[in-house]
Amino acid sequence: MIKPGQVFDRDFEWRHLTAFVERRSDRPQLAVVSGRRRMGKTFLLEALAREAGGFYFGATEATETESLMLCGSAMSVVGRLLAGAAPLRGRANLELVVRPFDDQMAAGFWGAADPALAVRLHAVVGGTPAYRRFVNDDAPEGLPDFDDWVLRTVPDPGTPLFREARYLLDEETEARDPGLFHSVLSAVAHGRSSRGGIADYIGRKSTDIGHPLTVLEDCGLLRRDPDLFHSGKSHYRIAEPLITFYQVVMRPQWGLLESGRAGLVWSAAKARFASQVMGPHFEELCRQFAVTDRATELWGDLPAEVGSGVLTDHKTRAKLELDVVVLAQADPGERRRVLSIGEAKWGKVMGASDVARLARARDLLAERGYDTTGTKLVCYSGAGFADDLVDPPETPIPVGISDLYS
């Protein structure tokens, strides 16, 4: 079944959906399609129905077998349909989650050919297809147009995107105490990634925030990533870029935005946007890059785990934060191989001092029993690299914005 031209990308999803529809079976079939709101699930299934000739639904007994598709945006609810002792457990022939576009797909979807523009655009609207319709197909014409595009769209009270971050929380969580949920998201957006740090930021006990953390994880707005060097420790990160933008740029000045003073707010928020939105977002894109085919060629092996980790230098007592850590598969009785370690700096030109810090981190990992004989040192920078980056004694792998989109 040929995919209609109006369906952008979604090749993986279309292949599985058409295979389900075209499968001939003497038994009824059930498919479950889920995904957060605005991902285009309904649009995708409507296109499928047109291409397949539609569905027949009847309340009377029939001699023919039917294929039924269930589609919903409430991730936790849809998940429970097939979990544990649920009546539908084990009866689905297809379970498909429609996910946001990745950074490269999103760049193509928005027509952002310039990587410097694409990465900024993705930090604001992420990979949610519906957001282009929310701004009436208004895409920035180039990097010089980015600031004006921001003012025309997200912080403009006349666009649906203006309140979208608030609606997402209400629709996904049905929170009885939305203020607490917003405070938790605000803490994470402002760099408090541990459970204790979040609790301190909002002035609550750690036990008080267990429920909102669980709910936000279940609905896909918050993600918990383990510290690869400390079992039991983890870092919380916001999964939806628009929410980070809202918490950092919009929520602190909501009254001014409602009065139409977006230009003043955006001008004052640019430094925060660079450090608290672009910085963490760039780190996440670098971790995603670390599992691509191109990166795998650089590492020389398939990554088993990619994440971040914190080390303590026992000599200086300083903490070394590694933004991108790539580990190989753990083999019984063997030391865990570290394929690469790297730091990601959005607004900093990286040079020899950054390489020295990575080399020190590699030494600390070797002392802790990791196999670092082939560990690659990687400098990820959104601002470029200094000339001394290639000076002896060691040349790292430089990864810039254009490399993420190549």
Secondary structure, 3 states (H helix, E strand, C coil): CCCCCCCCCCHHHHHHHHHHHHCCCCCCEEEEEECCCCCCHHHHHHHHHHHHCCCCCCCCCCCCCCEEEEEECCHHHHHHHCCCCCCCCCCCCEEEECCCCCHHHHHHHHCCCCHHHHHHHHHHHCCCCHHHHHCCCCCCCCHHHHHHHHHHCCCCCCCHHHHHHHHHHHHHHCCCCHHHHHHHHHHHHCCCCCHHHHHHHHCCCHHHHHHHHHHHHHCCCEEEEEECCCCCCEEEEECCHHHHHHHHHHHHHHHHHHCCCHHHHHHHHHHHHHHHHHHHHHHHHHHHHCCCHHHHHHHCCCCCEEEEEEEECCCCCCEEEEEEEEECCCCCCCCCEEEEEEEEECCCCECHHHHHHHHHHHHHHHHCCCECCCCEEEEEECCCECHHHHCCCCCCEEECHHHHCC
